[in-house]
Amino acid sequence: MTDQQVQEVTNGMFNLALDKLSDSEKKTLNDLRDLHKQHDEIEKQYREEWNELKTKYQKLKDPIYRKRYSVLTKKDESTVPSDGTTQASQDDSQAPDSDKTQDKEETDVHIGTAGLPKFWLTALKNHRLLADMIETHDEPVLAYLEDIQSEWFDDKEQSSFRLIFKFSENPYFEPSTIVKSYILEQPDDGKDEVLSSTDCTELVWKPGKDVTKKTVTRKQKNKRTKATRKITEQVDVPSFFNFFKKHVIPSEQDLEKMEEEAVEELEVIVEADYQAGCIIREKIIPRAVLWYTGEEVDSDDEEDSDDEFDDDDLDDDDHGDDDEDDDEEDDADMPKSKGKGKGKHGHHGAPKGKEGKGGAGDQQECKTQ
């Protein structure tokens, strides 16, 4: 049953109940509806003014973020044009060969954030969900990350947003600036906005440097001749850089035609993607130095820490073996980075249309108010 069909059934049931009200009760209900409309108008005004206030203070923070970029990269932000290259790099082609060699050696030592090498990599890894996304083979690439920025598509609406990842010139991929966008839409039913699609700069990996794939060789046997041959092919592997992929959420009608397993798999991918984007925008970017030092702790980690220690854990040492067994069970129950979210229509990050059946795991929601 589609959302539209569910809504039609709900409306029908409401109309049947409404018919049973007396004239006096109907008048009371209409009066309440009028009051609710007034409430909605005030709520709308509140959201608009709240967004204006956030925009005002965001503009006050922007110079701080630019200064942070300058401090970390040892670049003068005023010399960085829109394409992310410094004046020094533009003038490099005119420098003597000996100077170029020396500059290259210094660059090799201070890639990414020269002030604190691997600053953003460390900050990202100190958040549990993001750490689960980062593989060992991703780390040398992420060491080139210079800055992460975020911006709204519309300062007034503050729903759709983009993340900008600035890398220094590196031997892995081009271009050096990656933009990941999350596009949200307002459903016709007036419910919360839903993610309709994501977009991202296409990465062009340099030969042999794509960390999202690996080359495997396998034997293939001819059924008729029994002869064997070796086949070499590339297969996908887990990588943080899979985050830089675009997703188009199928329409409600297309979701209805999909197998339930395919819908659930799509929900997991999209929700994990959106959750990671929200964490980077809301937590990592504004408090990056505290994530780098480890002073900032994810709220989920704090809750898990509280749950680990209760009165039963303070028993005498006679129960030591039992405690060890419990610890093993606790580790097995730790949430995974791509655990299934609520996956229901209207929740941020869930495919619009078909309700997910992935359980009731918590889902990160971007704060847009």
N, C-alpha and C positions, 0 to 999 in steps of 0.2 A: 504494500500500500504506500503510495507516494505521500509526501507532506501535504499536498493539495487535497488528496482524498481524506487524509486524517482531519484536516481543517474543516472539510465539508461535513464530515460526520459530527465533529465537535459542535459546529454551528447548528446542525440539525437538532442535536440534543438540547442545546441552549434554547432554541426557539420553542421546543416542546415544553421546557420548564417555564419559559416566559409566559406562555399561553395560560398557565395555571395561576398566575398572579392576579390579584384583584386590581381594579383601577387605581385604588389608593396606593397599593404596593408598587404598581408600575410607575406612578408619579414619583414615589420615593426613590425608585431605582434611577429614573431619569435625572432627578436632582443630584444624586450621587455621581452620576456620569458627568454632569456639568462641573461639579467640584473637582473631579479627577482631571478633566481637561485643563482647568486652571492650574492644578498641580503640575501637569506636564509642561505647561508653558513656562512656569517658574523653573522647573528642572532644566528645560532647554536653555533658558537664559543663564542659569547657573553654569552649565557646561560651556557655553560660549565664553562667558567671562573668565571661567577657570582656565580655559585653553589660552585666552589672551594673556592671562597672568603668567602661565607657564612659558609662553613664547617670550614674554618680556624678560624673564629671568634666564631663559636659555641663551638669549643674546648677550647677557652679562657673563655667562659661563664660557661662551665661545672663545674669547681672547685667552682664557686660562688654558683651554684645550690646545690652542695654537702654541702657547708658550710651552706646554708640556711636550708637544711634538718637537719644538726647537731644542729643549733641554735634553730629550732622549736621543735625538739624532745628531745633535751638535750642528744643526743647520739653522741658518737665519731664516725664520718663517717668511720674512718680507721678501726674500729672494726666491721663494718657491712659486713658480707660475702654476697655472691651472693644470698643466700636464704632469705635475709632480717632479719635474727635473729642476735641479738647482742651477744657478748661474755658473757655479764652478764646473759642473758637468758639461754645460754648454760650451764653455771656453776650453775644455780639456783637449778638444781636437787640435787646438792651436799651440798646445804646450810642446816643449821639446820631448824627444823620446825618453830621455833619462828621467825627466820629471814624471812622465806617464808611468814608467816602471815603478817609481817610488810611490806614486799615488795609488797604483793598483795594489801594491803590497799593503799599504795602510788600509785600503778599502776591504781587502780580504780579511784583515783582522777585525775591523769594525763594521761588519755588515749589519743591516737592520738598525737597531738602536745602539749607537756607539756608546752612549752614556751609561747604559745598563744593558749589556748584551742579552738577547733572548727575553727582553722584558715582557713583550706581549705573549710569547709562548708560555712563559712561567705563569703569568696572570691567568691565562686560559686554562692551563693544567690544574690550577688550584681550585677550580670549580669542578665538582665531581662529574656532572653530566658532560661538560665540555671535555674533561680529561678522558672520559670513555670514548669520545669521538676521535681523539688524537692517537694515531699509531706511531710506533717508533720511527718508521720511515718518513713520517710527516715532519718530524722535529727539525731536521736540517733545513727544510723548506721554510717552515714557520719562523726560523731564526732571522729570515730576511724581512719580516713584518715590521714596518716602521710606525704605523698608526692605524687606528680604527675609529671611524666617525659614524654618526647617524644623523638623519634628517627626515622630516616629514615631507610627504608629497604636498600637503596643504597645511599650513600652520593653524588655520582656523578649524579644520575638521580633525586633524591629528588622529588619523586611523592608518592609512597606508604609509609605509615608511621604507627607507633604504639604508643599508649599511655599506660603508665605503672602507675597503681594506687597501692600504697603501703599502706596497712592498718596495724595497730598494731593488735596483737592477740585479738580476740573479740568473744563474745558469739553468734554471728549471723551466720557466714559462714566461710568456708574454700575454697581455700587457702587464705592467707593474701595478696598475690600479684595478681592483675588482669591485664592482658594484652589485650587491645582492638586494633585490627589491621584493617587498611583500605587498600585494595588492588586495585590499579588502573591499567588499561590496555590502551595501545595505539591502537585505532581502525585501521582497514586496510585502511580506507580512509585518514589517516594522520591527522585527526582532533584532537582537544584537548582530552587528556586522560579522560576516564570515569571510574567511580567506578564499578568494576566487582563483588566485594564481601567484606564482613567484617568478621572478625573472633574474637573470644573472649574466654578467659579462662572460663571454666564452673564453676559456683558457686555451691557449695554443702551447702545448707542451713541446719542449725541445727533444730531439731524438734520444730515446732511452731514459728520459727523465720523468715520465708520467708515473707518479706515485699511486695513482688510483687503479693501475693495472699491473699485472705481472705476466711474464712469458712462461708458458708451460709447454713441455714436450711430452707427447704420449704416442703409444704404439697403436696402429690401426691394422686389423687383420682382415684380409680379403676372404669372404666366406667360401668363394668358389675355388680360388687357387691356393688358399691357405698362406699366401705370401703376406709379410708384414712390412709396414712402412712407418716412418716417424712423421708425426704431424706437429708442427709448432704453431701455437695460437696464443692470443692474449686474452686473459680473463680478468674480470673485475675483482678488486680486493678492497677491504675496508680502508677508509682514509678520511681524514678531516676534510680533504678537498672535494669529497663527494657533496659536501655542503654547498659548493658552488655550482649547483645544478638548478635548472628551472623546472617548475612543476605547473601543469595545467590541471585544475580540478575538473573532473568530468561533470557534465550537467546532471540534474536530477534524473532525467530520462535515461541517460547513459549509465548512471550508477545502478539503476534498476535492472539493466540488462547484464550487468557484471556478476560474476560468481561471488558468493559471500566471502570466500577466502581472499579473492583479489581486492575486494572493498576493504577488508580488514587490513591487508598488507599496505594498501594505499594510505589508510588512516594512520598507521604506525609511522610511515615515512614522512607524511605531511605534518603530523603533529610534532614529531621529533624535530623536524626542520624548523617549524615555527617557534617551538619552545626554545631552541638554541638561539634563534634570532632575537627573541625577546630577552633572553638572559644577557646576551652581548650588549643589547641596546640599553637595558634598564640597570644592569648590575656591573658589567665589566667596564664599559666606557666611562661612566661617571666616577667609579671608585677603583680605577685600575691599579694605583699604587698599593692599595690595601690588599687587593687580590695577589699582587706580586709578592708582597711580604708574607702573605698567609694570615694576616690579621682579620681579613674579611672571611666570614664563614657562611656557607649557604644555609638558609633557614631549615632545609630538610635535614642537613647534617646535624644541626643543633637538636632537632626533634629526635633523630636516631640516637644521638648521644644520651639524651635524657631517658630514652626507652631502654638503653642498655644497662642502666644502673637502677635497680629497684631494691626493695628491702630484702628480697630473696638472695640477691647477690652478696649480701653482707653476712651470710651464714658462716659457720666455722669451716675449717679446712677439711673436715671429713667428707665434704661433698665436692672435693676438687675435681674428681673424674667426671661427675655429672656436669659441672660447669664447663669443662672442655667440650663435652658433647653438645651442650647448648650453644656454645660459641660457634661450633661448626654449622649448626642449623641456622643461626642468625646470619652467618656469612652467605649461606645459600639463598636466604630470603632478601638479600640486599637488592634494591631496585636497579634495573638495568637502564642504560641511557636511552634505549629505544622502547621502553615499556609502553604498553597500550594506554592511551588516554581515554577520556570519556567518549570521544568520537561521536557526539550527537550533533544534529543540525542546530546551528546557532552558536555553537561554541567556537571560539577563535581557533583556527588551525585545523578544524575537522572538515572533511569533505562535505560540501553542502548537499543535502538531499537525504540519502539513505542513512538510517541510524546505524551506528557502529555497534558491534557486539563484543567489544574488546575488554569488557570489564569496567571497573570503576577507578582505575588508577588516576592519580592527580595529574592535571594538565596545567602547564604554565600559561597564564594569560597576560598579554601585554596590557599594561596600565595605560589607558588612553583618556583618563579623566583626572 
